[in-house]
Amino acid sequence: MKRPWLAALLNAWPLPLGVGYLYLRRWGRFAVSFVGLQIAGMTAVLMLFGSDVLNLFTAAVWIAVVVDGYLVARSTNTALTSSEET
């Protein structure tokens, strides 16, 4: 059983974001989130210019990865529990 809170916490870890997917053994999601978050990191550098749109974009990507890690862990646990019952 995977712990959803731990997957969310690992996904929130600052360098690199998305490590919770490695904990969940979701290699593809980690690769996609890592590349996406690297792009978000580059936009963070551009935030120095004061763009509110870039601030919102970076925050939205970070929150989405954290929530997704939690939800993926919960669905994995549900699938494991239902397969053990049959």
N, C-alpha and C positions, 0 to 999 in steps of 0.2 A: 504494500500500500504506500502510495506517495502522499506526502503532506502538502496540501494546496497552499498553505501559508508559507511554507519553505520555498516552493516554486515561485510564488509571487515575490518573496523577499529576495531571492537570488536574481530574479528578473529586474528588480529595482537596483541591484548593485551597480555602482557607477561605471566601473571599468571591467570588462565590457558588459553592457546591458544585454540581457537575454540569456544569461548563464543558467537560469532556471530550466530552459529547454534542454540543456545538457543533462541536468538532473533527471528530467523526464524522459530522456533518450529520444528526443524529437530533433534529430540532426538537421532536417530540412528547415524546420521552423527557426532553429538557431541561426542557420546560414542566412535565411531571408531577413530575420530581425537584426542580425549583426550588420548586414549591409545597409539595411534601412536606417538603423540607428547611427551608423557611421555618417550617412548623409545628413541625418538630423544633427549630429555633432558638428558637421561642417556648417550647418545653418546656425548653430549656436555661436560660432565665430562671427557669422554675419550679424548676429543680434547686437553686436557692439555698435552697429549703425542705428539701433533703436527701432527696428521694425516690429510692430506688434503682431503682425501676421506670422512672422518667423517664430516669435515667442510662443504663440498659440500652437503652431505646428509641432514644435519640439516637445512641448508639454503633452500634446495629444498623442504623439507617438509613444512617449514614455509611459503614459497612463495605459494606453492600449496594450502594450507589451506586458505590463504588470498584471492587468486584469486577465489577459489571455492565458498567461502562465497559470493563474489560479484556476480558471475554467478548464483548461486542458488537464490539470491534475485531478480535478473533480470528475471529469468524464472518464479518465483512465481508471480511477478507483471504482466508478460505477460499472464499467465494463469488466473489471477484474472480479468484482463481487458477484455480478450476474453469471459469469462463466464458472465461478466456483460453486454456485448453487445448483447448476445443472449437471 
